[in-house]
Amino acid sequence: MEGDRIEEATLANSPVDEISHLALDIGGSLIKMVYFSTEKDKPQKDGRFLNGGLYFLKFETSKINECLDFISSKQLRCRGIQHCGFPASDKNIIKATGGGAFKFADLFKEKLDISLDKVEEMSSLVSGANFLLKAVPSEAFTYVNGQRNYVKIDHNDLYPYLLVNIGSGVSMIKVDGDGKYERVSGTSVGGGTFWGLGKLLTKCKSFDDLLEMSHQGNNRVIDMLVGDIYGGMDYLKIGLSSTAIASSFGKAISENKELEEYKPEDVARSLLRMISNNIGQIAYLNALRFGLKKIFFGGFFIRGHAYTMDTISVAVDFWSKGEAKAMFLRHEGFLGAVGAFMNYKLVEEFPNSNSLVGDLTDNGIIECRVHVSS
């Protein structure tokens, strides 16, 4: 685990008792899962509330059968129906968002007899982000000089903000309030681009392996820098240092090398730098376009990866001339799944006391209590 990024809880090893209200965000690359569970050795019932926590898991969409097997083996489809005072139902229905909620609906019905209650994707992203920013004190942070600095969110001054969700592609959403949002921009150059090109160029088998590979690389071997053009000098007249990237992968043009002669680690590093820089720049330009002061980055492309966050942060800082800061979210990849879960309307977003939703534990579980339906 790098820093204190969210690690997915493993159900087999987690102190869970009863599980309910499973929600899924089925994207092009990953399936994100959120569910509520009561915990052993803790009082469960508190008047009209249940004490427990929100747990988080992910699966590769290309290996969707692993997700189906997990749900089946843990009987989540059954435990989600009734326990601890939740009403019985004769249908297996779970909330789901993302394109896969449509694409794989028949598969869930055929394999598990589960019906997917589809929740609109952008709405889920926004409601998930709004909930986390309001309910979890240490959700948002900046990343400067290798350090996380947690940001205290003023609930009265949260809106408007720009939500940059980096999944397979990138969506940029202007959020003006609860249920008030507009997708104002985006780019097809996102996490799927990094994974796809990385797989082609390095033969890497997984996203996480590609990230780890980039950590060992040196992008200056492949990227053309300002100093390469100006003989090691800065281009001070327009504010470019000699180490600024003039052209991603630009050195490959003038070098008589085949792909096999470049280290995969250097290729991965250059690729990650190119995509992260691009996203950071486009995000700031959209924030500038709408006069937005707050920019939050989410999505599983980031993965709490130091180099990714540093690159995005530097890009936003550079293009804004230091006036804007990139802010990241600890539950970065689960915004849509949390939003789908919120569609059950169990957890109050505006607690009257701090006992409703507590701080994050080390594995990212959010302690909370939920309404028991009558």
VENCOR-V531404 format. One line per field, one symbol per residue. burial: 1 if it has 16 or more other ideal C-beta (glycine too) atoms within 10 Angstrom, else 0. A space follows every 10 residues. Layout:
burial = ???
This chain:
burial = 0000110110 1000010111 1111111111 1111111110 0001000011 1111111110 1001001101 1001011011 0010010000 0101111101 1001100100 0101011110 1111111111 1111110011 1110000100 1010000111 1111111111 1111100000 1000111011 1111101100 1101001001 1011001011 1111111100 0000000001 0100110111 1100000000 0101111111 1111111111 0111011000 0101111111 1111101111 1111111111 0001111111 1111111111 1111011100 0000011101 0011111111 0100
